[in-house]
């Protein structure tokens, strides 16, 4: 082969190839430039882009159109509603129903231990073991000192009484909870812990507003000669975003209440739930008062209406220092009443996150805490006009009395029925604690 001719031929082919390659590169570059200009042009307001109108929202017709939905018609009555399935599974798996009560002493102990186990587990998490929060009546005061911190805020005068305001910071959760206490003229004296129901402002209704449904019971008890301490509902009132950010307690029928927002967030993050967080704060309040030399012999009681009544039961179950409780919780049925009729418009599921200890409903409906708290001396009851709660209370309270009788403590339960509605009978509560603690106080 003639290498000279090959080189000449190769150069010719190379030149031709280079020209082709150059043309290709120029074409690509031109396309990029043109594309960029087109893209830029689209961003200019002068470009006329045809718009497509969104389809109009059709008017909603609440009557079902059977004729035009053969799919729905085919499935009608063929598929059980999921809610019905869930309730049937609950009915089959629950360990107790209301018909099982009252319980024999041995069965009651097993039941009570199961309740406590659920509550302890709810307080077990990143902060520590829930068992650490259990307090026996003979525990040395100060055992939980490393689990919370008390910080003074202010002293105020309310209706002639000095109220000490402070916060409790819970180590396990980081929650900072507002609290208040009041000393009577004579100390030492027995202490009564007051827990708030659902409201705009718990501490206000317990100390300031003497006409609220909570009847200012913490102030009234202090006036009657008891040391009193109260704690805010952890997700509401003073602790709410509406108050702390806006200085308001309600607006446009929106309460100063973050319960639902907090509860669903905690469910999603897997953190301590609201009942456990409230319970730890309540125990911290009791243990703070147990170290106060102005509390007579560390004797304590607890009082509350509505949710506050249930919080007295929760706290008394895990803290043995509480020797008497006045509980006017707003009892109703969350599940049992609707097992056979989930379509009932009154059924709202378990609609109170403040009592939703995970798994607790497997141990009975809301009444379970009343039975479990037995035989702690208790004043309980209801108003004849307390609708809808009265419908369930009339049924359950005789059985609770029977439970105390089976446990050999029939004299430690008093059912007080008054003519009002959902309101705390403050005079009956004061009389009860004076009798239980043999304390004359201030007449």
C-alpha positions in Angstrom: 0.0 0.0 0.0 1.2 3.5 -0.9 1.5 5.3 2.4 1.8 8.7 0.8 -1.6 8.3 -1.0 -3.2 6.9 2.2 -2.0 10.0 4.1 -3.4 12.3 1.5 -6.7 10.4 1.4 -6.8 10.3 5.2 -6.3 14.1 5.4 -9.1 14.6 2.9 -11.4 12.4 4.9 -10.3 14.0 8.1 -11.0 17.5 6.7 -14.4 16.3 5.6 -15.2 14.7 9.0 -14.0 17.8 10.8 -16.3 19.9 8.8 -19.2 17.6 9.5 -18.4 17.5 13.2 -18.1 21.3 13.2 -21.6 21.6 11.6 -23.1 19.2 14.1 -21.6 21.2 17.0 -22.8 24.5 15.6 -26.3 23.0 15.2 -26.3 21.8 18.8 -25.1 25.2 20.1 -27.7 27.0 18.0 -30.4 24.7 19.3 -29.4 25.5 22.9 -29.4 29.2 22.2 -32.7 29.0 20.5 -34.1 26.8 23.4 -32.8 29.3 25.9 -34.4 32.2 24.1 -37.7 30.3 23.9 -37.5 29.5 27.6 -36.7 33.1 28.4 -39.5 34.3 26.2 -41.9 32.1 28.1 -41.0 34.0 31.2 -41.8 37.4 29.7 -45.2 38.9 30.3 -45.5 39.9 26.7 -45.8 36.3 25.6 -49.4 35.4 24.9 -49.9 31.9 26.4 -53.3 30.4 25.9 -54.9 29.5 29.3 -57.2 26.6 30.0 -60.0 27.4 32.5 -60.4 24.9 35.3 -63.6 23.0 35.3 -66.3 24.5 37.5 -66.9 22.8 40.9 -70.1 20.8 40.5 -72.9 21.5 43.0 -72.9 18.9 45.7 -76.0 16.7 45.7 -76.4 15.0 49.1 -79.0 12.5 47.8 -77.4 9.4 46.4 -77.8 8.9 42.6 -78.3 5.1 42.4 -79.2 5.2 38.7 -75.9 6.6 37.7 -73.6 4.6 40.0 -73.8 0.9 39.1 -70.5 0.3 41.0 -71.8 1.7 44.3 -75.1 0.0 43.8 -73.3 -3.4 43.4 -71.4 -2.9 46.6 -74.3 -1.7 48.7 -74.9 -4.0 51.7 -72.0 -6.2 50.6 -69.1 -4.6 52.6 -69.1 -4.0 56.4 -68.2 -0.4 57.4 -64.7 -0.3 58.8 -65.9 1.3 62.0 -68.2 -1.7 62.5 -65.3 -4.1 62.0 -63.1 -2.1 64.5 -65.8 -2.1 67.1 -66.5 -5.8 66.7 -62.8 -6.5 67.1 -62.7 -4.4 70.2 -65.8 -6.1 71.7 -64.2 -9.5 71.2 -60.8 -8.6 72.5 -61.5 -6.3 75.5 -60.8 -7.8 78.9 -63.6 -6.2 80.8 -67.1 -4.8 80.1 -69.3 -2.8 82.5 -71.3 -6.0 83.1 -68.3 -7.5 84.8 -68.4 -5.1 87.7 -68.3 -5.0 90.7 -65.4 -7.4 91.2 -64.4 -9.7 94.0 -61.4 -8.5 96.1 -59.1 -10.9 94.3 -60.4 -10.0 90.8 -60.3 -6.3 91.7 -56.6 -6.5 92.6 -55.8 -8.1 89.2 -57.9 -5.4 87.5 -56.2 -2.6 89.4 -52.8 -4.0 88.6 -53.6 -4.1 84.9 -54.7 -0.5 85.0 -51.5 0.6 86.8 -49.4 -1.4 84.3 -50.9 0.6 81.4 -50.3 3.9 83.2 -46.7 3.0 84.1 -46.0 2.0 80.5 -47.4 5.3 79.3 -44.8 7.1 81.5 -41.9 4.9 80.3 -39.8 6.4 77.5 -36.8 8.4 76.7 -36.9 10.1 80.0 -36.9 7.0 82.2 -38.9 4.2 83.6 -42.5 4.9 84.5 -42.2 2.9 87.7 -40.0 5.6 89.1 -43.1 7.9 89.1 -45.1 5.5 91.4 -45.3 6.8 94.9 -46.2 4.8 98.0 -47.7 6.4 101.1 -44.6 5.6 103.1 -42.1 6.8 100.6 -39.6 9.4 101.9 -40.5 12.9 100.5 -37.9 14.1 98.0 -37.5 10.8 96.2 -38.6 12.4 92.9 -36.7 15.6 93.4 -34.5 15.0 90.4 -37.5 14.5 88.1 -38.9 18.0 88.3 -37.9 21.6 89.2 -40.1 24.2 90.8 -39.5 27.9 89.9 -41.2 30.8 91.6 -43.1 33.2 89.3 -45.0 35.7 91.5 -47.3 36.3 94.4 -50.8 37.7 93.8 -53.7 38.6 96.0 -57.1 37.1 95.0 -60.2 37.9 97.0 -58.1 38.7 100.0 -55.9 35.6 99.9 -52.3 35.4 98.8 -51.7 33.0 96.0 -48.1 31.8 95.2 -47.6 31.2 91.5 -44.8 28.9 90.2 -44.0 26.5 87.4 -43.0 22.8 87.4 -40.6 21.7 84.8 -40.8 18.0 84.2 -37.4 16.4 83.4 -38.8 13.5 81.4 -40.8 15.6 79.0 -39.4 19.1 79.2 -42.9 20.4 79.9 -43.2 23.7 81.8 -46.5 23.6 83.7 -48.1 26.6 85.5 -49.2 25.9 89.1 -50.4 27.8 92.2 -50.8 27.3 95.9 -52.5 29.0 98.8 -51.8 28.8 102.6 -54.6 29.4 105.1 -54.1 31.5 108.2 -53.3 28.4 110.3 -50.6 26.0 109.3 -49.6 23.2 109.2 -52.8 22.0 107.6 -53.9 19.1 105.3 -53.3 19.9 101.6 -55.9 19.4 98.8 -54.7 19.2 95.2 -57.1 20.7 92.6 -57.1 19.5 89.0 -58.7 21.3 86.2 -61.4 20.2 83.8 -61.5 21.2 80.1 -61.7 25.0 80.1 -60.2 28.2 78.7 -58.2 28.8 82.0 -57.9 26.1 84.7 -56.1 28.1 87.4 -58.4 31.1 86.9 -61.5 28.9 87.5 -59.9 27.2 90.4 -58.8 30.3 92.3 -60.3 33.5 90.8 -63.7 32.8 89.2 -65.9 31.6 92.1 -68.9 31.3 89.9 -67.3 29.0 87.2 -68.4 25.4 86.8 -65.2 24.6 88.9 -66.6 27.1 91.5 -63.1 28.4 92.5 -62.7 25.3 94.7 -59.0 25.8 95.4 -59.6 29.3 96.7 -62.7 28.1 98.7 -60.8 25.3 100.3 -57.9 27.6 101.3 -60.4 30.0 102.8 -61.9 27.0 104.7 -58.5 26.2 106.3 -56.7 23.9 103.9 -53.4 24.3 102.1 -54.3 24.1 98.4 -52.3 23.6 95.3 -53.6 23.5 91.7 -52.0 22.8 88.3 -53.0 24.0 84.9 -54.2 21.5 82.2 -50.9 21.1 80.4 -52.1 21.9 76.9 -54.7 24.6 77.6 -55.2 28.0 79.2 -52.0 29.6 80.3 -50.0 27.0 78.4 -51.8 27.5 75.1 -50.4 29.3 72.1 -53.5 31.5 71.8 -52.8 33.0 75.3 -49.0 33.0 75.2 -48.7 34.5 71.7 -51.9 36.6 71.6 -52.8 37.2 75.2 -56.3 35.8 74.6 -58.2 33.0 76.2 -60.7 32.5 73.3 -61.7 34.0 70.0 -64.3 33.2 67.5 -65.4 30.2 69.5 -61.8 28.9 69.5 -60.6 27.9 72.9 -57.2 28.5 74.3 -56.7 24.8 74.0 -54.0 23.0 71.9 -55.0 19.5 73.0 -55.8 18.0 69.6 -52.8 19.6 67.9 -50.4 18.4 70.5 -52.0 14.9 70.8 -51.9 14.2 67.1 -48.3 15.5 66.8 -47.2 13.3 69.7 -48.9 10.3 68.1 -46.9 10.9 65.0 -43.6 11.4 66.7 -44.1 8.5 69.2 -43.3 10.7 72.2 -45.0 10.7 75.6 -48.8 11.1 75.1 -50.9 13.8 76.9 -52.3 11.6 79.7 -48.7 10.5 80.7 -47.4 14.1 80.6 -50.3 15.4 82.7 -49.9 12.5 85.1 -46.2 13.2 85.6 -47.0 16.9 86.2 -49.7 16.0 88.7 -47.4 13.6 90.6 -44.7 16.3 90.7 -47.2 18.7 92.2 -48.1 16.2 94.9 -44.4 15.5 95.7 -43.6 19.2 95.8 -46.3 19.6 98.4 -45.1 16.5 100.3 -41.9 18.4 101.1 -43.7 21.5 102.3 -43.5 21.7 106.2 -46.8 23.5 106.2 -48.6 20.4 105.0 -49.8 18.5 108.1 -48.3 15.0 108.3 -48.1 14.9 104.5 -51.9 14.4 104.4 -53.3 15.2 101.0 -56.6 15.0 99.2 -57.5 15.7 95.6 -60.5 17.3 93.9 -61.8 18.0 90.4 -64.9 18.1 88.2 -65.2 16.9 84.6 -61.7 16.0 83.3 -60.4 17.3 86.7 -62.4 14.5 88.4 -60.7 11.9 86.3 -57.3 13.4 87.0 -57.9 13.0 90.7 -58.5 9.3 90.1 -55.4 8.9 87.8 -53.2 10.7 90.4 -54.6 8.8 93.4 -53.9 5.5 91.7 -50.2 6.2 91.3 -49.6 8.3 94.4 -50.4 6.7 97.8 -50.1 10.0 99.6 -53.5 11.0 98.4 -55.9 9.8 101.1 -59.3 11.1 99.9 -60.7 12.3 96.6 -63.7 14.3 95.6 -64.4 13.3 92.0 -67.2 14.7 89.9 -65.9 13.5 86.6 -68.2 13.9 83.6 -68.9 10.2 83.0 -70.2 9.0 79.7 -69.7 5.9 77.5 -67.1 6.3 74.7 -67.5 2.8 73.2 -69.8 0.4 74.9 -73.0 2.4 74.2 -72.3 2.3 70.4 -71.0 -1.3 69.8 -74.3 -2.2 68.1 -74.9 1.1 66.4 -71.7 2.7 65.1 -73.9 4.8 62.7 -75.4 6.7 65.7 -74.8 10.4 65.1 -73.8 10.9 68.7 -70.9 8.5 68.4 -67.6 10.4 68.2 -65.1 7.6 69.0 -62.8 8.1 71.9 -62.8 11.9 71.6 -60.8 12.9 74.7 -57.0 12.7 74.2 -56.5 13.7 77.9 -57.6 10.2 79.0 -56.2 8.2 76.1 -53.6 6.0 77.8 -52.5 3.6 75.0 -54.5 0.4 75.4 -56.5 1.5 78.4 -59.9 0.9 76.7 -59.2 -2.8 76.6 -59.8 -2.7 80.4 -63.3 -1.2 80.2 -65.0 2.0 79.3 -64.5 5.3 81.0 -65.9 4.1 84.3 -62.8 1.8 84.9 -60.9 4.5 86.9 -63.7 4.8 89.4 -63.6 1.1 90.1 -59.8 1.0 90.1 -59.5 3.8 92.6 -61.5 1.9 95.2 -61.2 1.7 98.2 -59.7 5.2 98.5 -62.2 7.3 100.4 -64.3 9.1 97.8 -67.0 11.7 97.4 -68.5 11.4 94.0 -71.8 12.2 92.3 -73.6 14.4 89.8 -76.2 17.0 89.2 -79.7 15.9 88.2 -79.5 18.3 85.2 -76.0 17.2 84.1 -76.9 16.1 80.6 -75.7 13.9 79.0 -73.5 12.6 81.8 -76.4 12.0 84.2 -77.7 9.1 82.0 -74.5 7.1 82.6 -73.9 8.2 86.2 -77.3 7.0 87.4 -76.3 3.6 86.2 -72.7 3.4 87.3 -72.8 5.0 90.8 -74.8 2.2 92.5 -72.3 -0.3 91.1 -69.4 1.7 92.4 -71.0 1.6 95.9 -71.3 -2.1 95.5 -67.6 -2.3 94.7 -66.6 -0.6 97.9 -68.9 -2.9 99.8 -67.3 -6.0 98.3 -63.9 -4.6 99.3 -65.2 -4.2 102.9 -65.2 -0.4 102.8 -68.9 0.6 102.3 -68.4 3.7 104.5 -65.6 5.1 102.3 -67.8 6.0 99.3 -70.4 8.8 99.3 -72.5 9.6 96.3 -73.7 13.1 96.4 -76.6 14.1 94.1 -77.5 17.7 93.7 -80.1 19.7 91.7 -77.6 21.5 89.5 -75.9 20.7 86.2 -72.2 20.2 85.3 -71.0 22.1 88.4 -68.8 21.3 91.4 -70.8 21.3 94.7 -68.2 23.2 96.6 -69.9 23.2 100.0 -70.2 19.4 99.9 -66.6 19.1 98.9 -65.4 21.2 101.8 -67.5 19.3 104.3 -66.2 16.0 102.9 -62.6 16.9 103.4 -63.1 18.3 106.8 -64.7 15.1 107.9 -62.1 12.9 106.3 -59.2 14.7 107.7 -60.9 15.5 111.0 -60.0 19.1 110.3 -62.1 21.9 111.6 -60.2 24.6 109.7 -62.2 27.8 109.3 -65.9 27.5 109.8 
